[in-house]
Amino acid sequence: MKCKTVVTTAIASAFTLAAANTAFAADKPEAEKCYGVVKAGKNDCQTATSACAGQSTADGQSDAWVYLPKGSCDKIVGGSTKPKA
């Protein structure tokens, strides 16, 4: 019985932390998504080819994004605030 409680608590904690992290980043008005500048495996959320953060497969993947301070993305070569086709 204890093992089931521990596992359930751990899973609930993981979901809570993931949701809190996503909500915190999305609620920051001074942050924006920047596409096409992420190193492989360092993206912040899902892409067209992966279901989770940290699973982009190539540097500069056009549909992978990372949160950056607002206005920074336009200053980076290859950066875009909209996904590239």
N, C-alpha and C positions, 0 to 999 in steps of 0.2 A: 504494500500500500504506500509506503514512504517513497519508493522509487517512482511510482506513478505521479505522486504529488510533486516531486522534484522535477521530473521531466515536463510536466504541465506548466509549472512555474517558469522554468527556463524558456520554454517555447513562447509563453505569453510575454515574458520580459523582452525577448528578441523582437517580437512583433511591435511591442510598444516603443522600443528604442528606434527601430527602423521608421516607424510612423512619425515619431517626434523629430527625427533628423530631417526627414523629407519636408514636414510641415514647417520646421524652423527655416530651412533654406528657401522654401517657396514664399514664405511670408515676408522675407527681407525685401523691402522696396528698393534697396540699393544694389540688389543682385539681379543678374539676367542670365539666361541660358546662352552659352556660346558654343556653336557647332563647328566641327571641322578642325579643332585645335588640340584635341585630347590625345594623350599618349595611349597606346594600346593597353587595355585593362584598367584605365583610370577614369572612365566615364561615370557620371553621377546617376544615370538612370538607364532604363531599357532603350534599345535601338530597334531598328527593323529586323536585325538578325540575331539579337540576344534579348533575353527576358529580364535581365537583372543589371544592376550597377556593377562596374568593374569587369565587364565581359566584352568590351569592344576588342576587335581582333587586329586592328591596324592603327598605326599612328595617323592622325588626321582624318579618321573615318568620318565621312560626310554627315552621317545621321547620329553620331555620338556627340554628347554635349557635357559641359561642366559649368557650374555656376561661377561667374566672375563678377567683380564689381561693375555696376552699371556704367557703360561707356567704354570699358576696357576692350570689349570684343572687337569693336570697330578699329582698334589700333593694332590688332594682331593680323599679320599676313595669313590669309586663308580663313580667318574668323568670320562668322556670320551669326546673326541673331535668329535666323530661320534655317531649318534643315535644307541641305543641298540635295538636289535630285540625283 
